[in-house]
Amino acid sequence: MKYRSRDEIIEFILESISKNQNLDKTKATRIMYNAFLSYSQSREYLSLLLKREILQYNNSNKTYRLTEKGERYM
């Protein structure tokens, strides 16, 4: 597998979330599988995107959603 840049990985994550956003089923495991990431990589990238307010985490059902800023970033 070729090496991916940080931007490419973020793009995979955001695409994964936007595909499943209407279903409200975007959990960390689904993001890991769709973006081809390990657990530690997914935690690192998800926390980065949460800090930059590109993603929003819903604690009640443990899902991720794109914010307005995230949609513009895509």
MARKE-346330 format. One record per residue (C-alpha): residue number from 0; residue in one letter; chain; x, y, z. Coordinates in Angstrom, 2 decimals, always signed. Example, Ala and Ser with C-alpha at 12.3 -4.5 7.8 and 13.67 -1.06 7.14 Angstrom:
# MARKE-346330
<site><pos>0</pos><code>A</code><unit>A</unit><x>+12.30</x><y>-4.50</y><z>+7.80</z></site>
<site><pos>1</pos><code>S</code><unit>A</unit><x>+13.67</x><y>-1.06</y><z>+7.14</z></site>
***
This chain:
# MARKE-346330
<site><pos>0</pos><code>M</code><unit>A</unit><x>+0.00</x><y>+0.00</y><z>+0.00</z></site>
<site><pos>1</pos><code>K</code><unit>A</unit><x>+1.30</x><y>+3.44</y><z>-0.83</z></site>
<site><pos>2</pos><code>Y</code><unit>A</unit><x>+1.85</x><y>+6.02</y><z>+1.83</z></site>
<site><pos>3</pos><code>R</code><unit>A</unit><x>-0.93</x><y>+8.54</y><z>+2.27</z></site>
<site><pos>4</pos><code>S</code><unit>A</unit><x>-0.55</x><y>+12.15</y><z>+3.29</z></site>
<site><pos>5</pos><code>R</code><unit>A</unit><x>-2.32</x><y>+13.58</y><z>+6.30</z></site>
<site><pos>6</pos><code>D</code><unit>A</unit><x>-4.72</x><y>+15.43</y><z>+3.99</z></site>
<site><pos>7</pos><code>E</code><unit>A</unit><x>-5.64</x><y>+12.24</y><z>+2.13</z></site>
<site><pos>8</pos><code>I</code><unit>A</unit><x>-6.43</x><y>+10.46</y><z>+5.39</z></site>
<site><pos>9</pos><code>I</code><unit>A</unit><x>-8.57</x><y>+13.37</y><z>+6.57</z></site>
<site><pos>10</pos><code>E</code><unit>A</unit><x>-10.36</x><y>+13.31</y><z>+3.22</z></site>
<site><pos>11</pos><code>F</code><unit>A</unit><x>-11.18</x><y>+9.59</y><z>+3.67</z></site>
<site><pos>12</pos><code>I</code><unit>A</unit><x>-12.50</x><y>+10.28</y><z>+7.18</z></site>
<site><pos>13</pos><code>L</code><unit>A</unit><x>-14.71</x><y>+13.17</y><z>+6.08</z></site>
<site><pos>14</pos><code>E</code><unit>A</unit><x>-16.06</x><y>+11.22</y><z>+3.10</z></site>
<site><pos>15</pos><code>S</code><unit>A</unit><x>-16.88</x><y>+8.30</y><z>+5.37</z></site>
<site><pos>16</pos><code>I</code><unit>A</unit><x>-18.80</x><y>+10.55</y><z>+7.72</z></site>
<site><pos>17</pos><code>S</code><unit>A</unit><x>-20.63</x><y>+12.45</y><z>+4.99</z></site>
<site><pos>18</pos><code>K</code><unit>A</unit><x>-21.81</x><y>+9.18</y><z>+3.36</z></site>
<site><pos>19</pos><code>N</code><unit>A</unit><x>-23.35</x><y>+7.97</y><z>+6.61</z></site>
<site><pos>20</pos><code>Q</code><unit>A</unit><x>-24.40</x><y>+11.29</y><z>+8.12</z></site>
<site><pos>21</pos><code>N</code><unit>A</unit><x>-28.02</x><y>+11.01</y><z>+7.00</z></site>
<site><pos>22</pos><code>L</code><unit>A</unit><x>-28.24</x><y>+7.58</y><z>+8.59</z></site>
<site><pos>23</pos><code>D</code><unit>A</unit><x>-26.70</x><y>+8.91</y><z>+11.84</z></site>
<site><pos>24</pos><code>K</code><unit>A</unit><x>-24.59</x><y>+5.74</y><z>+12.10</z></site>
<site><pos>25</pos><code>T</code><unit>A</unit><x>-21.07</x><y>+7.10</y><z>+11.81</z></site>
<site><pos>26</pos><code>K</code><unit>A</unit><x>-19.28</x><y>+5.53</y><z>+14.73</z></site>
<site><pos>27</pos><code>A</code><unit>A</unit><x>-15.52</x><y>+5.33</y><z>+15.20</z></site>
<site><pos>28</pos><code>T</code><unit>A</unit><x>-15.38</x><y>+1.71</y><z>+14.04</z></site>
<site><pos>29</pos><code>R</code><unit>A</unit><x>-17.10</x><y>+2.51</y><z>+10.74</z></site>
<site><pos>30</pos><code>I</code><unit>A</unit><x>-14.69</x><y>+5.41</y><z>+10.19</z></site>
<site><pos>31</pos><code>M</code><unit>A</unit><x>-11.72</x><y>+3.12</y><z>+10.90</z></site>
<site><pos>32</pos><code>Y</code><unit>A</unit><x>-12.86</x><y>+0.55</y><z>+8.33</z></site>
<site><pos>33</pos><code>N</code><unit>A</unit><x>-13.81</x><y>+3.06</y><z>+5.63</z></site>
<site><pos>34</pos><code>A</code><unit>A</unit><x>-10.61</x><y>+5.10</y><z>+5.96</z></site>
<site><pos>35</pos><code>F</code><unit>A</unit><x>-8.35</x><y>+2.03</y><z>+6.39</z></site>
<site><pos>36</pos><code>L</code><unit>A</unit><x>-6.95</x><y>+3.18</y><z>+9.74</z></site>
<site><pos>37</pos><code>S</code><unit>A</unit><x>-5.75</x><y>+1.41</y><z>+12.85</z></site>
<site><pos>38</pos><code>Y</code><unit>A</unit><x>-7.36</x><y>+2.15</y><z>+16.19</z></site>
<site><pos>39</pos><code>S</code><unit>A</unit><x>-4.55</x><y>+4.46</y><z>+17.32</z></site>
<site><pos>40</pos><code>Q</code><unit>A</unit><x>-4.53</x><y>+6.33</y><z>+14.01</z></site>
<site><pos>41</pos><code>S</code><unit>A</unit><x>-8.27</x><y>+6.84</y><z>+14.10</z></site>
<site><pos>42</pos><code>R</code><unit>A</unit><x>-8.15</x><y>+8.17</y><z>+17.67</z></site>
<site><pos>43</pos><code>E</code><unit>A</unit><x>-5.39</x><y>+10.60</y><z>+16.71</z></site>
<site><pos>44</pos><code>Y</code><unit>A</unit><x>-7.18</x><y>+11.94</y><z>+13.62</z></site>
<site><pos>45</pos><code>L</code><unit>A</unit><x>-10.61</x><y>+12.10</y><z>+15.22</z></site>
<site><pos>46</pos><code>S</code><unit>A</unit><x>-9.29</x><y>+14.06</y><z>+18.19</z></site>
<site><pos>47</pos><code>L</code><unit>A</unit><x>-7.48</x><y>+16.43</y><z>+15.80</z></site>
<site><pos>48</pos><code>L</code><unit>A</unit><x>-10.66</x><y>+17.03</y><z>+13.81</z></site>
<site><pos>49</pos><code>L</code><unit>A</unit><x>-12.68</x><y>+17.54</y><z>+16.99</z></site>
<site><pos>50</pos><code>K</code><unit>A</unit><x>-10.19</x><y>+20.13</y><z>+18.26</z></site>
<site><pos>51</pos><code>R</code><unit>A</unit><x>-10.35</x><y>+21.99</y><z>+14.95</z></site>
<site><pos>52</pos><code>E</code><unit>A</unit><x>-14.17</x><y>+21.89</y><z>+15.17</z></site>
<site><pos>53</pos><code>I</code><unit>A</unit><x>-14.48</x><y>+20.05</y><z>+11.86</z></site>
<site><pos>54</pos><code>L</code><unit>A</unit><x>-16.32</x><y>+17.19</y><z>+13.56</z></site>
<site><pos>55</pos><code>Q</code><unit>A</unit><x>-18.90</x><y>+17.04</y><z>+16.30</z></site>
<site><pos>56</pos><code>Y</code><unit>A</unit><x>-19.26</x><y>+14.08</y><z>+18.65</z></site>
<site><pos>57</pos><code>N</code><unit>A</unit><x>-22.67</x><y>+13.03</y><z>+19.96</z></site>
<site><pos>58</pos><code>N</code><unit>A</unit><x>-22.03</x><y>+11.35</y><z>+23.30</z></site>
<site><pos>59</pos><code>S</code><unit>A</unit><x>-25.52</x><y>+9.87</y><z>+23.69</z></site>
<site><pos>60</pos><code>N</code><unit>A</unit><x>-25.30</x><y>+7.59</y><z>+20.64</z></site>
<site><pos>61</pos><code>K</code><unit>A</unit><x>-21.49</x><y>+7.78</y><z>+20.16</z></site>
<site><pos>62</pos><code>T</code><unit>A</unit><x>-21.58</x><y>+9.05</y><z>+16.58</z></site>
<site><pos>63</pos><code>Y</code><unit>A</unit><x>-19.66</x><y>+11.69</y><z>+14.66</z></site>
<site><pos>64</pos><code>R</code><unit>A</unit><x>-21.12</x><y>+14.41</y><z>+12.44</z></site>
<site><pos>65</pos><code>L</code><unit>A</unit><x>-19.63</x><y>+17.04</y><z>+10.18</z></site>
<site><pos>66</pos><code>T</code><unit>A</unit><x>-19.95</x><y>+20.63</y><z>+11.32</z></site>
<site><pos>67</pos><code>E</code><unit>A</unit><x>-20.52</x><y>+23.53</y><z>+8.92</z></site>
<site><pos>68</pos><code>K</code><unit>A</unit><x>-16.79</x><y>+24.10</y><z>+8.98</z></site>
<site><pos>69</pos><code>G</code><unit>A</unit><x>-16.25</x><y>+20.45</y><z>+8.07</z></site>
<site><pos>70</pos><code>E</code><unit>A</unit><x>-18.62</x><y>+20.63</y><z>+5.14</z></site>
<site><pos>71</pos><code>R</code><unit>A</unit><x>-16.82</x><y>+23.70</y><z>+3.80</z></site>
<site><pos>72</pos><code>Y</code><unit>A</unit><x>-13.48</x><y>+21.93</y><z>+4.30</z></site>
<site><pos>73</pos><code>M</code><unit>A</unit><x>-14.61</x><y>+19.11</y><z>+2.04</z></site>
***
